[in-house]
Amino acid sequence: LAVLVGLGWDHAFEACTEAMVNGLEHKFDWNSKFGWQPVVSKILLALLLCGVVVPGWALYILPTAKKLKEEEEEVSDGSETESLAFDSE
């Protein structure tokens, strides 16, 4: 099910970027002005998306993941210590 959802998002995102690139190409006519091909528009769009997503990931998701990993390590270290102490009695 997750693969189908992922493929659905991939198809929707590809259709959206294609529509945006074609719309921008016709509106601004960058190919005749600057010699840009549609692939340049796709690269700029990808960089813009990264510029929006990466800071949010770095500010919110990454610290939360690090905190959860540290808590998990503390819990696993504590349970090993308890089991060792229990076994020695």
The first five atom37 places (N, CA, C, CB, O) and aatype in JSON, in Angstrom:
{
  "aatype": [10, 0, 19, 10, 19, 7, 10, 7, 17, 3, 8, 0, 13, 6, 0, 4, 16, 6, 0, 12, 19, 2, 7, 10, 6, 8, 11, 13, 3, 17, 2, 15, 11, 13, 7, 17, 5, 14, 19, 19, 15, 11, 9, 10, 10, 0, 10, 10, 10, 4, 7, 19, 19, 19, 14, 7, 17, 0, 10, 18, 9, 10, 14, 16, 0, 11, 11, 10, 11, 6, 6, 6, 6, 6, 19, 15, 3, 7, 15, 6, 16, 6, 15, 10, 0, 13, 3, 15, 6],
  "atom_mask": [
    [1, 1, 1, 1, 1],
    [1, 1, 1, 1, 1],
    [1, 1, 1, 1, 1],
    [1, 1, 1, 1, 1],
    [1, 1, 1, 1, 1],
    [1, 1, 1, 0, 1],
    [1, 1, 1, 1, 1],
    [1, 1, 1, 0, 1],
    [1, 1, 1, 1, 1],
    [1, 1, 1, 1, 1],
    [1, 1, 1, 1, 1],
    [1, 1, 1, 1, 1],
    [1, 1, 1, 1, 1],
    [1, 1, 1, 1, 1],
    [1, 1, 1, 1, 1],
    [1, 1, 1, 1, 1],
    [1, 1, 1, 1, 1],
    [1, 1, 1, 1, 1],
    [1, 1, 1, 1, 1],
    [1, 1, 1, 1, 1],
    [1, 1, 1, 1, 1],
    [1, 1, 1, 1, 1],
    [1, 1, 1, 0, 1],
    [1, 1, 1, 1, 1],
    [1, 1, 1, 1, 1],
    [1, 1, 1, 1, 1],
    [1, 1, 1, 1, 1],
    [1, 1, 1, 1, 1],
    [1, 1, 1, 1, 1],
    [1, 1, 1, 1, 1],
    [1, 1, 1, 1, 1],
    [1, 1, 1, 1, 1],
    [1, 1, 1, 1, 1],
    [1, 1, 1, 1, 1],
    [1, 1, 1, 0, 1],
    [1, 1, 1, 1, 1],
    [1, 1, 1, 1, 1],
    [1, 1, 1, 1, 1],
    [1, 1, 1, 1, 1],
    [1, 1, 1, 1, 1],
    [1, 1, 1, 1, 1],
    [1, 1, 1, 1, 1],
    [1, 1, 1, 1, 1],
    [1, 1, 1, 1, 1],
    [1, 1, 1, 1, 1],
    [1, 1, 1, 1, 1],
    [1, 1, 1, 1, 1],
    [1, 1, 1, 1, 1],
    [1, 1, 1, 1, 1],
    [1, 1, 1, 1, 1],
    [1, 1, 1, 0, 1],
    [1, 1, 1, 1, 1],
    [1, 1, 1, 1, 1],
    [1, 1, 1, 1, 1],
    [1, 1, 1, 1, 1],
    [1, 1, 1, 0, 1],
    [1, 1, 1, 1, 1],
    [1, 1, 1, 1, 1],
    [1, 1, 1, 1, 1],
    [1, 1, 1, 1, 1],
    [1, 1, 1, 1, 1],
    [1, 1, 1, 1, 1],
    [1, 1, 1, 1, 1],
    [1, 1, 1, 1, 1],
    [1, 1, 1, 1, 1],
    [1, 1, 1, 1, 1],
    [1, 1, 1, 1, 1],
    [1, 1, 1, 1, 1],
    [1, 1, 1, 1, 1],
    [1, 1, 1, 1, 1],
    [1, 1, 1, 1, 1],
    [1, 1, 1, 1, 1],
    [1, 1, 1, 1, 1],
    [1, 1, 1, 1, 1],
    [1, 1, 1, 1, 1],
    [1, 1, 1, 1, 1],
    [1, 1, 1, 1, 1],
    [1, 1, 1, 0, 1],
    [1, 1, 1, 1, 1],
    [1, 1, 1, 1, 1],
    [1, 1, 1, 1, 1],
    [1, 1, 1, 1, 1],
    [1, 1, 1, 1, 1],
    [1, 1, 1, 1, 1],
    [1, 1, 1, 1, 1],
    [1, 1, 1, 1, 1],
    [1, 1, 1, 1, 1],
    [1, 1, 1, 1, 1],
    [1, 1, 1, 1, 1]
  ],
  "atom_positions": [
    [[0.83, -1.19, 0.0], [0.0, 0.0, 0.0], [0.87, 1.26, 0.0], [-0.94, 0.0, 1.22], [0.58, 2.23, -0.7]],
    [[1.95, 1.23, 0.79], [2.83, 2.4, 0.85], [3.5, 2.67, -0.5], [3.91, 2.2, 1.94], [3.71, 3.82, -0.87]],
    [[3.83, 1.61, -1.22], [4.45, 1.78, -2.54], [3.46, 2.44, -3.49], [4.92, 0.42, -3.11], [3.84, 3.32, -4.27]],
    [[2.21, 2.03, -3.44], [1.2, 2.64, -4.31], [0.98, 4.11, -3.98], [-0.12, 1.89, -4.2], [0.82, 4.94, -4.88]],
    [[0.97, 4.43, -2.71], [0.82, 5.83, -2.31], [2.02, 6.64, -2.79], [0.67, 5.95, -0.77], [1.87, 7.75, -3.3]],
    [[3.22, 6.07, -2.62], [4.43, 6.76, -3.08], [4.44, 6.98, -4.58], [0.0, 0.0, 0.0], [4.8, 8.05, -5.05]],
    [[4.03, 5.96, -5.32], [3.97, 6.1, -6.77], [2.91, 7.11, -7.2], [3.7, 4.75, -7.42], [3.08, 7.85, -8.17]],
    [[1.8, 7.14, -6.46], [0.76, 8.14, -6.74], [1.27, 9.55, -6.53], [0.0, 0.0, 0.0], [1.01, 10.43, -7.35]],
    [[1.99, 9.77, -5.42], [2.56, 11.09, -5.16], [3.6, 11.44, -6.21], [3.19, 11.13, -3.76], [3.68, 12.59, -6.65]],
    [[4.39, 10.47, -6.61], [5.41, 10.72, -7.64], [4.76, 11.14, -8.95], [6.27, 9.46, -7.86], [5.22, 12.09, -9.6]],
    [[3.71, 10.45, -9.33], [3.02, 10.78, -10.59], [2.38, 12.17, -10.5], [1.94, 9.71, -10.91], [2.46, 12.96, -11.44]],
    [[1.75, 12.47, -9.36], [1.11, 13.78, -9.19], [2.15, 14.9, -9.2], [0.3, 13.81, -7.89], [1.93, 15.95, -9.8]],
    [[3.27, 14.67, -8.52], [4.32, 15.69, -8.48], [4.93, 15.91, -9.85], [5.41, 15.3, -7.48], [5.19, 17.04, -10.24]],
    [[5.15, 14.83, -10.59], [5.72, 14.95, -11.94], [4.77, 15.71, -12.86], [6.03, 13.56, -12.52], [5.21, 16.55, -13.65]],
    [[3.47, 15.41, -12.77], [2.49, 16.11, -13.6], [2.45, 17.6, -13.24], [1.09, 15.49, -13.43], [2.34, 18.45, -14.12]],
    [[2.55, 17.9, -11.97], [2.52, 19.29, -11.52], [3.75, 20.06, -12.02], [2.44, 19.36, -9.99], [3.64, 21.17, -12.52]],
    [[4.92, 19.45, -11.86], [6.13, 20.14, -12.32], [6.13, 20.32, -13.83], [7.37, 19.38, -11.89], [6.58, 21.34, -14.34]],
    [[5.63, 19.33, -14.54], [5.57, 19.43, -16.0], [4.64, 20.56, -16.42], [5.08, 18.1, -16.62], [4.96, 21.33, -17.33]],
    [[3.49, 20.68, -15.75], [2.55, 21.76, -16.05], [3.16, 23.12, -15.73], [1.25, 21.58, -15.28], [2.98, 24.08, -16.48]],
    [[3.87, 23.2, -14.62], [4.48, 24.48, -14.24], [5.59, 24.87, -15.22], [5.05, 24.41, -12.82], [5.69, 26.03, -15.63]],
    [[6.41, 23.9, -15.6], [7.5, 24.2, -16.54], [6.94, 24.63, -17.89], [8.42, 22.97, -16.7], [7.42, 25.59, -18.48]],
    [[5.94, 23.91, -18.37], [5.34, 24.29, -19.66], [4.66, 25.65, -19.58], [4.33, 23.24, -20.1], [4.75, 26.44, -20.52]],
    [[3.99, 25.93, -18.47], [3.35, 27.23, -18.31], [4.35, 28.37, -18.25], [0.0, 0.0, 0.0], [4.16, 29.42, -18.86]],
    [[5.44, 28.15, -17.51], [6.47, 29.18, -17.42], [7.18, 29.37, -18.76], [7.49, 28.82, -16.34], [7.52, 30.49, -19.14]],
    [[7.39, 28.27, -19.47], [8.07, 28.36, -20.76], [7.25, 29.18, -21.75], [8.33, 26.96, -21.33], [7.8, 29.99, -22.5]],
    [[5.95, 28.97, -21.76], [5.1, 29.71, -22.7], [4.89, 31.16, -22.26], [3.74, 29.02, -22.85], [4.79, 32.06, -23.1]],
    [[4.84, 31.38, -20.97], [4.57, 32.73, -20.47], [5.79, 33.64, -20.65], [4.17, 32.69, -19.0], [5.66, 34.77, -21.11]],
    [[6.96, 33.15, -20.29], [8.15, 34.0, -20.32], [9.04, 33.79, -21.54], [8.96, 33.76, -19.09], [9.9, 34.62, -21.82]],
    [[8.83, 32.72, -22.26], [9.59, 32.4, -23.47], [11.09, 32.48, -23.22], [9.19, 33.35, -24.61], [11.83, 33.15, -23.94]],
    [[11.52, 31.76, -22.15], [12.93, 31.79, -21.76], [13.85, 31.17, -22.79], [13.1, 31.09, -20.45], [15.02, 31.54, -22.89]],
    [[13.33, 30.24, -23.56], [14.18, 29.56, -24.54], [14.7, 30.54, -25.58], [13.42, 28.42, -25.22], [15.88, 30.48, -25.96]],
    [[13.85, 31.44, -26.05], [14.32, 32.38, -27.07], [15.13, 33.53, -26.46], [13.13, 32.94, -27.85], [16.03, 34.06, -27.11]],
    [[14.81, 33.92, -25.21], [15.52, 35.04, -24.58], [16.89, 34.62, -24.06], [14.69, 35.6, -23.44], [17.89, 35.3, -24.3]],
    [[16.94, 33.5, -23.34], [18.18, 33.09, -22.68], [18.76, 31.79, -23.23], [17.94, 32.93, -21.22], [19.87, 31.41, -22.85]],
    [[18.05, 31.12, -24.1], [18.5, 29.83, -24.61], [18.3, 28.71, -23.61], [0.0, 0.0, 0.0], [18.94, 27.66, -23.72]],
    [[17.39, 28.91, -22.62], [17.14, 27.89, -21.61], [16.26, 26.8, -22.17], [16.49, 28.51, -20.37], [15.32, 27.06, -22.92]],
    [[16.55, 25.6, -21.81], [15.72, 24.46, -22.13], [14.79, 24.2, -20.94], [16.6, 23.2, -22.47], [15.04, 24.69, -19.84]],
    [[13.73, 23.43, -21.15], [12.82, 23.14, -20.03], [13.52, 22.47, -18.84], [11.7, 22.24, -20.51], [13.06, 22.6, -17.7]],
    [[14.6, 21.75, -19.09], [15.29, 21.1, -17.98], [15.86, 22.12, -17.0], [16.42, 20.2, -18.52], [15.95, 21.84, -15.81]],
    [[16.24, 23.29, -17.47], [16.75, 24.34, -16.58], [15.63, 24.8, -15.64], [17.31, 25.54, -17.4], [15.87, 25.03, -14.46]],
    [[14.42, 24.92, -16.17], [13.28, 25.3, -15.33], [13.01, 24.23, -14.28], [12.03, 25.53, -16.19], [12.68, 24.56, -13.14]],
    [[13.14, 22.96, -14.65], [12.92, 21.88, -13.69], [13.98, 21.91, -12.6], [12.93, 20.53, -14.4], [13.67, 21.68, -11.43]],
    [[15.21, 22.17, -12.96], [16.29, 22.24, -11.97], [16.06, 23.41, -11.01], [17.66, 22.38, -12.67], [16.22, 23.26, -9.8]],
    [[15.68, 24.56, -11.55], [15.4, 25.72, -10.69], [14.23, 25.44, -9.76], [15.11, 26.96, -11.54], [14.25, 25.84, -8.6]],
    [[13.21, 24.77, -10.26], [12.07, 24.41, -9.44], [12.47, 23.43, -8.34], [10.96, 23.8, -10.3], [12.01, 23.55, -7.2]],
    [[13.32, 22.47, -8.65], [13.81, 21.52, -7.65], [14.64, 22.23, -6.58], [14.64, 20.41, -8.32], [14.51, 21.92, -5.4]],
    [[15.48, 23.17, -6.99], [16.28, 23.92, -6.02], [15.4, 24.78, -5.12], [17.3, 24.8, -6.75], [15.67, 24.9, -3.92]],
    [[14.37, 25.38, -5.69], [13.43, 26.17, -4.9], [12.73, 25.28, -3.88], [12.41, 26.86, -5.82], [12.57, 25.67, -2.72]],
    [[12.3, 24.1, -4.3], [11.64, 23.18, -3.38], [12.58, 22.76, -2.26], [11.15, 21.94, -4.14], [12.17, 22.7, -1.1]],
    [[13.83, 22.47, -2.58], [14.82, 22.12, -1.56], [15.05, 23.28, -0.6], [16.15, 21.7, -2.21], [15.21, 23.09, 0.6]],
    [[15.07, 24.48, -1.14], [15.25, 25.66, -0.31], [14.12, 25.88, 0.67], [0.0, 0.0, 0.0], [14.31, 26.51, 1.71]],
    [[12.94, 25.37, 0.36], [11.8, 25.49, 1.26], [11.76, 24.31, 2.24], [10.49, 25.57, 0.46], [11.49, 24.5, 3.42]],
    [[12.01, 23.1, 1.77], [11.83, 21.91, 2.58], [12.99, 21.67, 3.55], [11.66, 20.7, 1.69], [12.76, 21.33, 4.71]],
    [[14.23, 21.83, 3.11], [15.39, 21.49, 3.93], [15.46, 22.31, 5.22], [16.67, 21.69, 3.14], [15.72, 21.72, 6.27]],
    [[15.24, 23.62, 5.21], [15.28, 24.34, 6.49], [14.21, 23.85, 7.48], [15.1, 25.83, 6.25], [14.48, 23.74, 8.68]],
    [[13.02, 23.57, 7.01], [11.98, 23.03, 7.89], [12.37, 21.69, 8.47], [0.0, 0.0, 0.0], [12.14, 21.41, 9.65]],
    [[12.97, 20.85, 7.65], [13.43, 19.53, 8.11], [14.52, 19.71, 9.16], [13.96, 18.69, 6.92], [14.5, 19.04, 10.2]],
    [[15.47, 20.62, 8.89], [16.59, 20.81, 9.8], [16.15, 21.44, 11.12], [17.64, 21.68, 9.15], [16.74, 21.15, 12.17]],
    [[15.13, 22.29, 11.09], [14.7, 22.98, 12.31], [13.72, 22.17, 13.16], [14.06, 24.28, 11.94], [13.7, 22.33, 14.38]],
    [[12.92, 21.29, 12.54], [11.88, 20.6, 13.29], [12.04, 19.09, 13.33], [10.55, 20.94, 12.71], [11.99, 18.5, 14.41]],
    [[12.22, 18.46, 12.21], [12.23, 17.0, 12.17], [13.55, 16.43, 12.7], [11.99, 16.51, 10.75], [13.53, 15.5, 13.5]],
    [[14.67, 16.97, 12.27], [15.97, 16.44, 12.68], [16.18, 16.52, 14.2], [17.08, 17.19, 11.97], [16.6, 15.53, 14.79]],
    [[15.92, 17.66, 14.86], [16.09, 17.68, 16.32], [15.17, 16.7, 17.04], [15.84, 19.09, 16.85], [15.58, 16.09, 18.04]],
    [[13.96, 16.53, 16.56], [13.04, 15.57, 17.18], [13.56, 14.15, 17.02], [11.64, 15.7, 16.57], [13.48, 13.36, 17.96]],
    [[14.07, 13.82, 15.86], [14.61, 12.48, 15.63], [15.83, 12.23, 16.52], [14.98, 12.29, 14.15], [15.98, 11.13, 17.06]],
    [[16.69, 13.23, 16.66], [17.86, 13.07, 17.53], [17.44, 12.87, 18.98], [18.78, 14.3, 17.41], [18.01, 12.03, 19.68]],
    [[16.46, 13.65, 19.42], [15.98, 13.54, 20.79], [15.39, 12.15, 21.04], [14.94, 14.63, 21.09], [15.66, 11.54, 22.07]],
    [[14.59, 11.66, 20.11], [14.0, 10.33, 20.27], [15.07, 9.24, 20.28], [13.0, 10.06, 19.16], [14.95, 8.27, 21.03]],
    [[16.1, 9.4, 19.47], [17.18, 8.42, 19.44], [17.93, 8.41, 20.77], [18.15, 8.71, 18.29], [18.27, 7.34, 21.28]],
    [[18.2, 9.59, 21.32], [18.88, 9.66, 22.62], [18.04, 9.03, 23.71], [19.2, 11.12, 22.98], [18.56, 8.31, 24.56]],
    [[16.73, 9.31, 23.71], [15.84, 8.71, 24.7], [15.8, 7.19, 24.56], [14.43, 9.29, 24.58], [15.78, 6.47, 25.56]],
    [[15.79, 6.72, 23.33], [15.78, 5.28, 23.09], [17.06, 4.63, 23.6], [15.59, 4.98, 21.6], [17.02, 3.55, 24.19]],
    [[18.2, 5.29, 23.39], [19.48, 4.77, 23.87], [19.52, 4.75, 25.39], [20.64, 5.6, 23.32], [20.05, 3.82, 25.99]],
    [[18.96, 5.79, 26.03], [18.92, 5.83, 27.49], [18.07, 4.71, 28.05], [18.39, 7.17, 27.97], [18.43, 4.08, 29.04]],
    [[16.93, 4.45, 27.4], [16.04, 3.38, 27.85], [16.72, 2.03, 27.67], [14.71, 3.43, 27.09], [16.63, 1.18, 28.56]],
    [[17.37, 1.82, 26.55], [18.01, 0.53, 26.31], [19.21, 0.35, 27.25], [18.46, 0.41, 24.85], [19.45, -0.77, 27.7]],
    [[19.96, 1.41, 27.55], [21.06, 1.33, 28.5], [20.55, 1.03, 29.9], [21.88, 2.62, 28.5], [21.15, 0.24, 30.63]],
    [[19.48, 1.65, 30.28], [18.89, 1.43, 31.6], [18.35, 0.03, 31.77], [0.0, 0.0, 0.0], [18.5, -0.56, 32.84]],
    [[17.73, -0.52, 30.75], [17.17, -1.87, 30.86], [18.27, -2.91, 30.93], [16.24, -2.16, 29.69], [18.1, -3.93, 31.61]],
    [[19.39, -2.69, 30.24], [20.5, -3.64, 30.31], [21.11, -3.62, 31.7], [21.56, -3.31, 29.25], [21.47, -4.68, 32.23]],
    [[21.24, -2.44, 32.3], [21.81, -2.33, 33.63], [20.92, -3.02, 34.65], [22.01, -0.86, 34.02], [21.41, -3.73, 35.53]],
    [[19.61, -2.83, 34.52], [18.68, -3.48, 35.43], [18.73, -4.99, 35.3], [17.27, -3.0, 35.18], [18.71, -5.7, 36.3]],
    [[18.81, -5.5, 34.07], [18.83, -6.94, 33.87], [20.13, -7.54, 34.4], [18.66, -7.28, 32.39], [20.12, -8.65, 34.93]],
    [[21.25, -6.82, 34.29], [22.51, -7.3, 34.82], [22.48, -7.33, 36.34], [23.67, -6.43, 34.33], [22.96, -8.28, 36.96]],
    [[21.91, -6.3, 36.94], [21.82, -6.25, 38.38], [20.89, -7.34, 38.89], [21.33, -4.88, 38.84], [21.16, -7.94, 39.93]],
    [[19.82, -7.62, 38.18], [18.87, -8.65, 38.57], [19.49, -10.04, 38.45], [17.61, -8.55, 37.71], [19.22, -10.9, 39.29]],
    [[20.31, -10.27, 37.43], [20.94, -11.56, 37.24], [21.99, -11.86, 38.29], [21.55, -11.62, 35.88], [22.21, -13.02, 38.61]],
    [[22.65, -10.82, 38.85], [23.72, -11.06, 39.79], [23.2, -11.45, 41.17], [24.59, -9.84, 39.89], [23.97, -11.96, 41.98]],
    [[21.94, -11.22, 41.45], [21.4, -11.55, 42.77], [21.14, -12.99, 42.95], [20.15, -10.82, 43.02], [20.68, -13.41, 44.01]]
  ]
}
